[in-house]
Amino acid sequence: MRVDDFDFDLPEDLIALRPALPRESAKLLHVAGDGALTDRTIADLPGLLRDGDVLVFNDTRVIPARLEGTRRRGETSARVEAMLHLRAAPDRWQAFLKPAKRVAVGETIRFGSGIDRLSAYVEGKSEGGEALLVFDRSGTDLDAALLATGILPLPPYIASKRPVDAQDHADYQTIHARETGAVAAPTAGLHFTSDLMSRLGASGIGRETLTLHVGAGTFLPVKADTTEEHRMHAELGRIDTATAERLNAARQAGRRIVAVGTTSLRLLESAADENGTIRSFDGPTDIFITPGYRFRAIDVLMTNFHLPRSTLFMLVSAFSGLGTMRAAYAHAIAERYRFYSYGDACLLEPAAINHGSAA
């Protein structure tokens, strides 16, 4: 398909720079399988779901993955920004460098100062400004250094409009955040509070967690002309055996699996076999879901509103139909829904043609 098919005009003032407060006051657009649209709020979620539904959350925790450093070459130096996006080993990260052309393989970049100073050797580079960085420490020591030196990686459409502040360190983590390693938040999960979770539980709605460490590649624009030409960046995910077995048992009992966010959906679909049975999973996934894909593992999707021409808008179009999602986004824009990471959400029922055997 042509990437232009997934384009739309979005007024810049609808990009949310802060989350709604209280969180449950955010808008929620319910998109039924037949395309019917209903305006609700996050607080209405217990009444929109069914007794027995199982919500699946991503429990990844965002790390301070944006590093500002200096590359020295003789008597000259240049500032370099590194955005970590995939951990390759205890002491190694794949990262996007900016400006990438100023850094050569074999050079060292120094980040921070004093006792928190951190350095990384550039072991390799590839197209698009991506590099493999080998740090001067490893494992938990590297994690601690990143915590002291790094900057919370707000999405570029927020960071370009205001600086990161202390409030973001609370706002940009979900209440389920536990497993450190993401460089972007699973933003659908940001809407949930302890009170909402209690009300969902009282309504007979279950909860499971998995881990997908969201990478900075999620923010990259699709530069190809067609979906077939686009390459996804891999992200690391894990579903343990016990969780997979509980999810399979729930589906066999006729209960619906509700993915909270596209990250949960992508990992569940990566772990499902051709019959829809979810297997344990521990490793990378670069699954790319576009219209024509047959969903195997999930029944309902809750997600925020995504960028034009993005892989995530392609995913929701695969789930609910491109025509339906175009209409839903046009409605959301007309009703002044707030878009992107700190914005409002939609609850999507599947288009009937999109469930069955795998694509």
C-alpha positions as CSV (number, residue, x, y, z in Angstrom):
1,M,0.0,0.0,0.0
2,R,1.1,3.6,-0.5
3,V,2.1,5.5,2.6
4,D,0.1,8.5,1.3
5,D,-3.0,6.4,2.1
6,F,-2.3,7.0,5.8
7,D,-1.8,10.7,5.7
8,F,-4.2,13.3,7.2
9,D,-4.1,16.9,8.3
10,L,-3.8,17.5,12.1
11,P,-4.0,21.0,13.6
12,E,-0.8,21.6,15.6
13,D,-2.8,22.9,18.6
14,L,-4.3,19.4,19.1
15,I,-0.9,18.0,20.1
16,A,-1.1,17.5,23.9
17,L,1.9,18.9,25.8
18,R,0.6,17.6,29.2
19,P,-1.7,14.8,30.2
20,A,-5.3,15.4,31.2
21,L,-5.8,15.8,35.0
22,P,-7.3,13.9,36.5
23,R,-6.1,11.1,34.2
24,E,-9.6,9.6,33.9
25,S,-11.0,12.8,32.5
26,A,-9.3,12.2,29.2
27,K,-11.6,11.6,26.3
28,L,-12.2,8.1,25.0
29,L,-13.6,7.6,21.5
30,H,-15.4,4.2,21.3
31,V,-15.1,2.8,17.7
32,A,-17.5,-0.1,17.2
33,G,-16.9,-2.9,14.7
34,D,-19.5,-1.4,12.4
35,G,-17.8,2.0,12.5
36,A,-20.2,3.7,14.9
37,L,-18.5,6.4,17.0
38,T,-19.4,7.3,20.6
39,D,-17.7,10.0,22.7
40,R,-16.9,8.9,26.2
41,T,-14.1,9.4,28.8
42,I,-11.5,7.1,30.3
43,A,-13.7,7.0,33.5
44,D,-16.4,5.2,31.4
45,L,-14.1,2.3,30.6
46,P,-15.5,-0.2,33.2
47,G,-18.9,0.2,31.6
48,L,-17.6,-0.2,28.0
49,L,-15.8,-3.5,28.7
50,R,-17.4,-6.8,29.5
51,D,-17.3,-8.9,32.7
52,G,-14.5,-11.4,32.0
53,D,-12.5,-9.2,29.7
54,V,-8.7,-9.3,30.3
55,L,-6.7,-6.1,29.9
56,V,-3.1,-6.7,28.9
57,F,-0.6,-4.0,30.0
58,N,3.0,-3.4,29.1
59,D,5.0,-3.1,32.3
60,T,8.1,-1.6,30.7
61,R,9.7,1.4,32.5
62,V,11.2,4.4,30.6
63,I,14.9,5.1,31.2
64,P,16.7,8.5,30.7
65,A,17.8,7.4,27.2
66,R,18.7,10.8,25.6
67,L,22.4,11.6,26.2
68,E,24.2,14.8,25.4
69,G,27.9,14.5,24.9
70,T,31.1,15.6,23.2
71,R,33.3,14.1,20.5
72,R,36.9,15.4,20.5
73,R,39.2,15.1,17.5
74,G,42.6,16.7,18.0
75,E,42.0,20.2,19.2
76,T,38.4,20.4,18.0
77,S,35.3,19.1,19.6
78,A,31.7,18.7,18.6
79,R,28.5,18.2,20.5
80,V,26.7,14.9,19.8
81,E,23.3,13.7,21.0
82,A,22.7,9.9,21.4
83,M,19.2,8.5,21.6
84,L,19.4,4.9,22.9
85,H,16.9,2.6,21.3
86,L,17.8,-1.1,21.7
87,R,20.1,-2.8,24.2
88,A,22.4,-5.2,22.4
89,A,24.4,-6.4,25.4
90,P,25.0,-5.5,29.1
91,D,27.5,-2.8,27.9
92,R,26.1,-2.1,24.4
93,W,23.3,0.0,23.0
94,Q,22.1,0.7,19.5
95,A,21.6,4.4,19.3
96,F,20.6,7.2,16.9
97,L,23.3,9.9,16.8
98,K,22.7,13.5,15.9
99,P,24.5,14.8,13.9
100,A,25.7,11.4,12.9
101,K,28.1,12.6,10.2
102,R,30.3,14.2,12.9
103,V,31.2,10.9,14.5
104,A,33.4,8.2,13.0
105,V,33.7,4.5,13.9
106,G,36.4,4.1,16.5
107,E,35.8,7.5,18.2
108,T,34.8,7.9,21.8
109,I,31.9,10.1,22.9
110,R,31.9,11.5,26.5
111,F,28.7,12.2,28.3
112,G,28.1,14.0,31.6
113,S,30.7,15.3,34.0
114,G,32.4,14.6,37.3
115,I,31.7,11.3,39.0
116,D,28.7,10.7,36.6
117,R,30.9,11.0,33.5
118,L,30.2,8.2,31.0
119,S,31.9,7.4,27.8
120,A,31.1,5.2,24.8
121,Y,33.2,3.8,22.0
122,V,31.6,3.9,18.5
123,E,32.0,0.3,17.4
124,G,29.9,0.6,14.2
125,K,27.5,2.8,12.2
126,S,24.8,2.1,9.7
127,E,22.4,4.1,7.6
128,G,20.0,6.6,9.1
129,G,22.5,7.8,11.8
130,E,22.3,4.6,13.8
131,A,25.4,3.4,15.7
132,L,26.5,0.7,18.1
133,L,27.9,2.2,21.3
134,V,30.1,0.2,23.7
135,F,30.0,1.9,27.1
136,D,32.8,2.0,29.7
137,R,30.6,0.1,32.2
138,S,28.1,-2.6,32.1
139,G,24.9,-4.0,33.6
140,T,23.5,-2.3,36.7
141,D,26.5,0.0,36.8
142,L,25.6,1.3,33.3
143,D,21.9,1.6,34.3
144,A,22.9,3.8,37.3
145,A,25.1,6.0,35.1
146,L,22.3,6.5,32.6
147,L,20.0,7.4,35.4
148,A,22.4,10.1,36.6
149,T,23.5,11.3,33.2
150,G,20.6,10.8,30.8
151,I,17.5,12.9,30.0
152,L,14.0,11.6,29.9
153,P,13.3,11.1,26.2
154,L,10.0,12.9,25.6
155,P,8.7,12.4,22.1
156,P,10.1,15.0,19.7
157,Y,6.7,16.6,19.1
158,I,6.6,17.5,22.8
159,A,10.3,18.1,23.4
160,S,10.5,20.6,20.5
161,K,7.9,22.8,22.2
162,R,9.0,22.7,25.8
163,P,11.8,21.3,28.0
164,V,11.6,18.2,30.1
165,D,10.8,19.0,33.7
166,A,10.3,17.2,37.0
167,Q,6.6,16.6,36.4
168,D,7.4,14.5,33.3
169,H,9.2,12.0,35.4
170,A,5.9,11.1,37.0
171,D,3.6,11.8,34.0
172,Y,5.6,9.7,31.5
173,Q,5.6,6.4,33.5
174,T,2.6,4.1,33.7
175,I,1.4,2.8,37.1
176,H,2.5,-0.6,35.8
177,A,6.0,0.4,35.0
178,R,8.4,-2.1,36.5
179,E,10.9,-3.6,34.0
180,T,13.5,-0.9,33.0
181,G,14.5,-0.6,29.4
182,A,12.1,1.5,27.3
183,V,13.0,4.7,25.7
184,A,9.4,5.7,25.1
185,A,6.3,5.1,27.2
186,P,3.5,2.7,26.3
187,T,1.2,5.7,26.3
188,A,-2.2,4.0,26.4
189,G,-1.2,2.8,29.9
190,L,-0.7,6.4,31.1
191,H,-4.5,6.8,31.4
192,F,-4.8,4.3,34.2
193,T,-4.9,5.1,37.9
194,S,-5.2,3.0,41.0
195,D,-8.8,4.0,41.4
196,L,-9.6,3.0,37.8
197,M,-7.9,-0.3,38.2
198,S,-10.0,-1.0,41.4
199,R,-13.2,-0.2,39.5
200,L,-12.2,-2.4,36.6
201,G,-11.5,-5.2,39.0
202,A,-14.9,-4.7,40.7
203,S,-16.5,-5.0,37.3
204,G,-15.0,-8.5,36.7
205,I,-12.3,-7.3,34.4
206,G,-8.9,-9.1,34.7
207,R,-5.4,-7.9,34.2
208,E,-2.2,-9.4,32.9
209,T,1.2,-7.8,32.1
210,L,4.0,-8.4,29.5
211,T,7.1,-6.5,28.7
212,L,8.0,-4.8,25.4
213,H,10.8,-2.2,25.7
214,V,9.6,0.5,23.4
215,G,12.4,1.9,21.2
216,A,13.0,5.3,19.7
217,G,12.2,3.9,16.3
218,T,8.6,4.3,17.2
219,F,9.0,8.0,16.5
220,L,10.8,7.7,13.2
221,P,8.8,8.8,10.1
222,V,8.1,6.4,7.4
223,K,10.2,7.7,4.5
224,A,9.4,4.9,2.0
225,D,6.7,5.4,-0.6
226,T,5.0,2.1,0.1
227,T,4.5,0.0,3.2
228,E,6.4,-2.9,1.6
229,E,9.6,-0.8,1.5
230,H,9.6,0.3,5.1
231,R,11.9,-1.4,7.6
232,M,10.8,-1.7,11.3
233,H,13.4,-1.4,14.1
234,A,13.4,-4.4,16.5
235,E,12.3,-4.1,20.1
236,L,12.9,-6.6,22.9
237,G,9.9,-8.3,24.5
238,R,9.0,-11.0,27.0
239,I,5.9,-13.0,27.9
240,D,6.4,-15.7,30.5
241,T,4.9,-19.1,30.2
242,A,2.4,-18.6,33.1
243,T,1.0,-15.4,31.5
244,A,0.7,-17.1,28.1
245,E,-1.2,-20.0,29.6
246,R,-3.6,-17.7,31.5
247,L,-4.3,-15.7,28.4
248,N,-5.0,-18.9,26.3
249,A,-7.3,-20.2,29.0
250,A,-9.2,-16.9,29.0
251,R,-9.8,-17.0,25.3
252,Q,-10.8,-20.7,25.4
253,A,-13.4,-19.7,28.0
254,G,-14.8,-17.1,25.6
255,R,-13.3,-14.0,27.4
256,R,-11.9,-11.2,25.3
257,I,-8.2,-10.1,25.3
258,V,-8.0,-6.3,25.4
259,A,-4.6,-5.0,24.4
260,V,-3.8,-1.7,26.2
261,G,-1.7,0.0,23.6
262,T,-0.1,-1.0,20.3
263,T,3.0,-2.3,22.1
264,S,1.0,-4.9,24.0
265,L,-0.8,-5.8,20.7
266,R,2.4,-6.2,18.7
267,L,4.1,-8.5,21.3
268,L,0.9,-10.7,21.7
269,E,0.7,-11.0,17.9
270,S,4.4,-11.8,17.7
271,A,4.0,-14.6,20.3
272,A,0.9,-16.1,18.8
273,D,1.1,-19.1,16.5
274,E,-1.1,-19.6,13.4
275,N,-4.0,-21.0,15.5
276,G,-3.9,-18.0,17.8
277,T,-2.3,-19.8,20.7
278,I,0.0,-17.4,22.6
279,R,3.4,-18.9,23.4
280,S,6.1,-17.7,25.8
281,F,8.3,-15.2,24.2
282,D,11.7,-13.7,25.0
283,G,13.6,-11.8,22.3
284,P,13.3,-9.2,19.6
285,T,10.3,-8.5,17.4
286,D,10.1,-6.2,14.4
287,I,6.5,-7.1,13.5
288,F,4.9,-4.6,11.1
289,I,1.1,-4.7,10.9
290,T,-0.7,-3.1,7.9
291,P,-4.2,-3.6,6.4
292,G,-4.6,-7.1,5.3
293,Y,-3.1,-8.6,8.4
294,R,-5.3,-11.2,10.2
295,F,-5.2,-10.8,13.9
296,R,-4.7,-13.9,16.0
297,A,-4.2,-13.0,19.6
298,I,-6.4,-10.0,20.6
299,D,-10.0,-9.0,20.5
300,V,-10.1,-5.3,21.4
301,L,-7.5,-2.5,21.4
302,M,-7.2,0.6,23.5
303,T,-4.7,3.1,22.1
304,N,-4.0,6.8,21.8
305,F,-4.2,8.8,18.6
306,H,-1.2,8.5,16.4
307,L,0.9,10.5,13.9
308,P,-0.1,10.8,10.2
309,R,1.8,8.3,8.0
310,S,3.0,6.4,11.0
311,T,3.3,2.6,11.4
312,L,0.9,2.9,14.4
313,F,-1.8,4.6,12.3
314,M,-1.3,1.7,9.8
315,L,-1.7,-0.8,12.6
316,V,-5.0,0.7,13.9
317,S,-6.2,0.8,10.3
318,A,-5.4,-2.9,10.0
319,F,-7.4,-3.6,13.1
320,S,-10.6,-1.5,12.5
321,G,-10.3,-0.7,8.8
322,L,-8.7,2.2,7.0
323,G,-12.1,3.9,6.2
324,T,-13.3,3.5,9.7
325,M,-10.1,5.0,11.2
326,R,-10.1,7.9,8.8
327,A,-13.6,8.7,9.9
328,A,-12.7,8.2,13.5
329,Y,-9.7,10.6,13.3
330,A,-11.7,13.2,11.4
331,H,-14.4,13.0,14.2
332,A,-11.7,13.3,16.8
333,I,-10.2,16.4,15.2
334,A,-13.6,18.0,14.8
335,E,-14.4,17.3,18.5
336,R,-10.9,18.6,19.6
337,Y,-9.6,15.4,21.0
338,R,-5.9,15.7,22.1
339,F,-3.4,13.7,20.1
340,Y,-0.2,11.7,20.7
341,S,1.6,10.5,23.9
342,Y,-0.1,12.8,26.4
343,G,-3.4,12.9,24.5
344,D,-6.7,11.2,24.6
345,A,-7.5,7.6,23.6
346,C,-9.8,5.4,21.6
347,L,-11.3,1.9,22.3
348,L,-11.4,0.0,19.0
349,E,-13.5,-3.0,18.2
350,P,-12.1,-5.1,15.3
351,A,-13.3,-5.0,11.7
352,A,-14.8,-8.5,11.1
353,I,-12.5,-9.2,8.2
354,N,-9.4,-8.7,10.3
355,H,-9.7,-11.8,12.5
356,G,-8.9,-15.3,11.5
357,S,-5.8,-16.9,10.2
358,A,-2.5,-15.1,10.2
359,A,-1.3,-13.0,7.4
